[in-house]
Amino acid sequence: QVQLVESGGGAVQPGGSLRLSCAASESIFSTYTMGWYRQAPGKERELVATITNGGSANYAGSVKGRFTISRDNAKNTVYLQMNSLKPEDTAVYYCNARKFSFPTLYDYWGQGTQVTVSS
């Protein structure tokens, strides 16, 4: 059973910082691309950032320069450091693990953690 468990969400004022963590099952972490997505009320889920098992990172334009994704393969954990937070960053943040091994796409999600940016 693949499990992704997020933590670190909460409420913060604009300009503040939070760090999200996602602990993954050992059986998947080393070979999967890990990512963070978010979903605001009334909106579709959108990509925030991804990082390959080799450490290559990709960011949505709206968070580039403010958020940093990283992974610790020894701890089977992926992080999202969020700085200079804005009210529009308010959303439920989801951890994702994804791998394509032909012909199957393996795609797993965590339960989500709420981030609220408000004064």
Rosetta blueprint (number, residue, H / E / L):
1 Q L
2 V L
3 Q L
4 L E
5 V E
6 E E
7 S E
8 G L
9 G L
10 G E
11 A E
12 V E
13 Q L
14 P L
15 G L
16 G L
17 S L
18 L E
19 R E
20 L E
21 S E
22 C E
23 A E
24 A E
25 S L
26 E H
27 S H
28 I H
29 F H
30 S L
31 T L
32 Y L
33 T E
34 M E
35 G E
36 W E
37 Y E
38 R E
39 Q E
40 A L
41 P L
42 G L
43 K L
44 E L
45 R L
46 E E
47 L E
48 V E
49 A E
50 T E
51 I E
52 T L
53 N L
54 G L
55 G L
56 S L
57 A E
58 N E
59 Y E
60 A L
61 G L
62 S L
63 V L
64 K L
65 G L
66 R L
67 F E
68 T E
69 I E
70 S E
71 R E
72 D E
73 N L
74 A L
75 K L
76 N L
77 T E
78 V E
79 Y E
80 L E
81 Q E
82 M E
83 N L
84 S L
85 L L
86 K L
87 P H
88 E H
89 D H
90 T L
91 A E
92 V E
93 Y E
94 Y E
95 C E
96 N E
97 A E
98 R E
99 K E
100 F E
101 S E
102 F L
103 P L
104 T E
105 L E
106 Y E
107 D E
108 Y E
109 W E
110 G L
111 Q L
112 G L
113 T E
114 Q E
115 V E
116 T E
117 V E
118 S L
119 S L
